[in-house]
Amino acid sequence: MQPPAEPGVTSDVKTSDFIRSHTRLNTPSAVPELLLHLADEPIELWERTEQERGDQLPPPFWAFAWAGGQALARYVLDHPELVRGRVVCDLAAGSGLVAIAAARAGAARVTAVEIDPLATAAIAVNTAANGVDVTVTLGDILDGDAAGAEVVLAGDVFYSRPMTERVLPFLQRARAGGARVLVGDPGRAYLPRALFTTVAKYDIPVTQALESADTKPTTVWELP
């Protein structure tokens, strides 16, 4: 992960315009009820983002509907009782897809957490497109706790060993504090499967350029 950022949200007009001009409003394949500003091609967008910002930046994870997030969002929409009337945290929210699904499903309050300022801006743009209310937090919270969230959702967070070593203790603390913890994962190498219980399975259509596949078998897991 990047170094911690100060809490807040980057959603200025210039950034929002950049996101809109380099993406298209589209429906994720497994969650057609929702709208996201999505990019067609990852490398080109990454290059344009770095040119625009004049610096090395992380990949534009916020511009794609990843399989883990799609499966988790699908599960939340199909089982709204999971979040209805509850306080929800969407960790490493990316595009905000899971947070938007939770808000649409009737959560009392949803916070989407990201360390990438472009992602927080994208989440703001995407929540507006879906007409839902989501609080967006910019910052690294993994050394802390879930701040009172009753449900913690995380899509595609076990993609590297360093990330797993940080996110797993956070999720375990959230569970010990009484939160339900669910993750969506398409078979990433660093998912500690033995610690989780299978909740649902989906075949998620994905982009060849990102996953080198047309479909990814994806599981929603719960930390018991």
C-alpha positions as CSV (number, residue, x, y, z in Angstrom):
1,M,0.0,0.0,0.0
2,Q,1.0,3.6,-0.3
3,P,2.0,5.7,2.7
4,P,-0.9,6.9,4.8
5,A,-2.7,9.9,3.5
6,E,-4.5,12.6,5.5
7,P,-8.2,11.9,6.0
8,G,-10.4,13.6,3.5
9,V,-11.7,13.3,0.0
10,T,-10.3,14.5,-3.3
11,S,-13.2,15.2,-5.6
12,D,-12.4,18.6,-7.1
13,V,-13.9,19.5,-10.5
14,K,-10.7,18.9,-12.4
15,T,-10.3,15.4,-11.0
16,S,-13.9,14.5,-11.5
17,D,-13.7,15.8,-15.1
18,F,-10.6,13.7,-15.7
19,I,-12.4,10.6,-14.5
20,R,-15.4,11.2,-16.7
21,S,-13.4,12.0,-19.8
22,H,-11.3,8.8,-19.5
23,T,-14.1,6.4,-18.7
24,R,-17.5,5.5,-19.9
25,L,-20.6,5.1,-17.7
26,N,-21.4,1.4,-17.9
27,T,-22.9,-1.5,-16.0
28,P,-20.7,-4.1,-14.3
29,S,-21.3,-7.5,-15.9
30,A,-22.6,-9.2,-12.7
31,V,-24.3,-6.2,-11.2
32,P,-26.4,-4.6,-14.1
33,E,-28.5,-2.7,-11.6
34,L,-25.6,-0.3,-10.9
35,L,-23.6,2.2,-12.9
36,L,-19.9,2.8,-12.8
37,H,-17.5,5.0,-14.8
38,L,-15.3,2.3,-16.2
39,A,-12.2,2.3,-18.5
40,D,-11.8,0.2,-21.6
41,E,-8.0,-0.4,-21.4
42,P,-5.9,-0.4,-18.2
43,I,-2.4,0.4,-19.5
44,E,-3.5,3.4,-21.6
45,L,-5.4,4.9,-18.7
46,W,-2.5,4.3,-16.3
47,E,-0.2,6.1,-18.7
48,R,-2.6,9.0,-19.1
49,T,-3.1,9.3,-15.4
50,E,0.6,9.6,-14.8
51,Q,1.0,12.1,-17.6
52,E,-1.8,14.2,-16.2
53,R,-0.4,14.1,-12.6
54,G,3.2,14.3,-13.6
55,D,4.2,11.5,-11.2
56,Q,4.3,7.7,-10.7
57,L,1.0,6.5,-9.5
58,P,-0.5,3.2,-8.6
59,P,-2.6,1.3,-11.2
60,P,-6.1,2.8,-11.7
61,F,-7.9,0.0,-9.8
62,W,-10.8,2.5,-9.4
63,A,-11.6,2.3,-13.2
64,F,-12.5,-1.4,-13.3
65,A,-15.1,-3.6,-11.8
66,W,-12.9,-6.4,-10.3
67,A,-14.4,-9.9,-10.0
68,G,-14.2,-10.0,-6.2
69,G,-16.0,-6.7,-5.8
70,Q,-18.6,-7.7,-8.4
71,A,-19.3,-11.0,-6.5
72,L,-19.6,-9.2,-3.2
73,A,-21.8,-6.5,-4.6
74,R,-24.0,-9.2,-6.2
75,Y,-24.3,-11.0,-2.9
76,V,-25.2,-7.8,-1.0
77,L,-27.9,-6.9,-3.5
78,D,-29.3,-10.5,-3.4
79,H,-29.2,-10.6,0.4
80,P,-30.1,-7.0,1.6
81,E,-30.8,-8.2,5.1
82,L,-27.0,-8.4,5.5
83,V,-26.6,-4.7,5.5
84,R,-30.2,-3.2,5.9
85,G,-30.2,-0.7,8.7
86,R,-26.6,-1.3,9.6
87,V,-23.3,0.7,9.5
88,V,-21.1,-0.6,6.7
89,C,-17.4,-0.2,5.8
90,D,-16.2,-1.0,2.3
91,L,-12.5,-1.5,2.7
92,A,-10.1,-0.7,-0.3
93,A,-13.2,0.4,-2.1
94,G,-11.7,1.0,-5.6
95,S,-14.6,2.2,-7.8
96,G,-17.0,2.1,-4.8
97,L,-19.1,-0.7,-6.3
98,V,-19.5,-2.6,-3.1
99,A,-20.3,0.5,-1.1
100,I,-22.9,1.6,-3.7
101,A,-24.5,-1.9,-3.5
102,A,-24.7,-1.7,0.3
103,A,-26.3,1.8,0.1
104,R,-28.8,0.6,-2.5
105,A,-29.6,-2.5,-0.3
106,G,-30.6,-0.2,2.6
107,A,-27.6,0.2,4.9
108,A,-28.0,2.9,7.5
109,R,-24.6,4.4,6.7
110,V,-21.8,3.4,4.3
111,T,-18.2,4.4,4.4
112,A,-15.9,3.7,1.5
113,V,-12.2,3.7,2.4
114,E,-9.4,4.2,-0.1
115,I,-5.8,5.3,-0.1
116,D,-5.8,6.6,-3.7
117,P,-7.1,10.2,-4.1
118,L,-8.2,9.4,-7.7
119,A,-10.3,6.4,-6.3
120,T,-12.0,8.6,-3.7
121,A,-12.9,11.0,-6.5
122,A,-14.2,8.1,-8.7
123,I,-16.3,6.9,-5.8
124,A,-17.9,10.3,-5.4
125,V,-18.6,10.4,-9.2
126,N,-20.0,6.9,-9.1
127,T,-22.2,7.4,-6.1
128,A,-23.7,10.5,-7.7
129,A,-24.4,8.4,-10.8
130,N,-26.4,5.9,-8.7
131,G,-28.1,8.4,-6.5
132,V,-26.9,7.0,-3.2
133,D,-25.2,8.5,-0.2
134,V,-21.8,7.1,0.7
135,T,-19.2,8.7,3.0
136,V,-15.8,8.5,1.3
137,T,-12.6,8.4,3.5
138,L,-9.1,8.9,2.1
139,G,-6.5,7.3,4.3
140,D,-4.8,4.1,5.5
141,I,-6.9,2.7,8.3
142,L,-5.4,-0.8,8.4
143,D,-3.5,-0.3,11.7
144,G,-6.7,0.7,13.4
145,D,-10.1,-0.8,13.7
146,A,-13.5,-0.7,11.9
147,A,-14.6,2.4,13.8
148,G,-18.0,1.0,14.8
149,A,-18.9,-0.7,11.5
150,E,-21.4,-3.5,11.9
151,V,-20.5,-5.0,8.5
152,V,-17.1,-4.9,6.9
153,L,-16.9,-5.7,3.1
154,A,-13.7,-6.1,1.1
155,G,-13.4,-7.1,-2.5
156,D,-10.2,-8.4,-4.0
157,V,-7.8,-7.4,-1.2
158,F,-5.6,-10.6,-1.1
159,Y,-3.6,-9.8,-4.2
160,S,-0.2,-9.6,-2.6
161,R,1.6,-10.9,0.5
162,P,2.3,-7.4,2.0
163,M,-1.4,-6.4,1.5
164,T,-2.6,-9.7,3.1
165,E,-0.2,-9.2,6.1
166,R,-1.9,-5.9,6.8
167,V,-5.5,-6.4,5.8
168,L,-6.0,-9.8,7.5
169,P,-5.3,-8.5,11.1
170,F,-7.6,-5.6,10.4
171,L,-10.4,-7.9,9.4
172,Q,-9.8,-10.1,12.4
173,R,-10.0,-7.2,14.7
174,A,-13.2,-6.1,13.1
175,R,-14.7,-9.6,13.5
176,A,-13.5,-9.7,17.2
177,G,-15.3,-6.4,17.7
178,G,-18.6,-7.9,16.6
179,A,-18.7,-6.9,12.9
180,R,-19.7,-9.4,10.2
181,V,-16.8,-9.6,7.7
182,L,-17.2,-10.7,4.1
183,V,-14.7,-10.7,1.3
184,G,-15.0,-11.4,-2.4
185,D,-12.1,-13.2,-4.0
186,P,-11.5,-14.8,-7.4
187,G,-8.8,-17.2,-6.3
188,R,-6.0,-14.8,-5.5
189,A,-2.9,-16.6,-4.3
190,Y,-2.7,-15.0,-0.9
191,L,-6.2,-15.6,0.3
192,P,-6.0,-17.5,3.6
193,R,-8.8,-19.8,2.7
194,A,-8.6,-21.9,5.9
195,L,-9.6,-19.0,8.0
196,F,-12.8,-18.3,6.0
197,T,-16.2,-20.0,5.4
198,T,-17.7,-20.1,1.9
199,V,-20.9,-18.1,1.6
200,A,-21.6,-18.0,-2.2
201,K,-19.9,-18.7,-5.5
202,Y,-20.3,-16.9,-8.8
203,D,-18.8,-17.0,-12.3
204,I,-18.0,-13.4,-13.1
205,P,-17.4,-12.2,-16.6
206,V,-14.1,-10.3,-16.6
207,T,-11.8,-8.4,-19.0
208,Q,-9.0,-10.3,-20.8
209,A,-6.6,-7.4,-20.4
210,L,-6.9,-7.6,-16.6
211,E,-7.4,-11.3,-15.8
212,S,-6.2,-13.2,-18.9
213,A,-9.6,-14.9,-18.9
214,D,-13.2,-14.3,-19.9
215,T,-14.7,-15.6,-16.7
216,K,-13.4,-15.9,-13.1
217,P,-14.9,-18.3,-10.6
218,T,-15.3,-16.0,-7.6
219,T,-16.2,-16.8,-4.0
220,V,-17.8,-14.7,-1.3
221,W,-16.2,-15.7,2.0
222,E,-17.1,-14.9,5.6
223,L,-14.7,-14.7,8.6
224,P,-16.4,-16.8,11.2
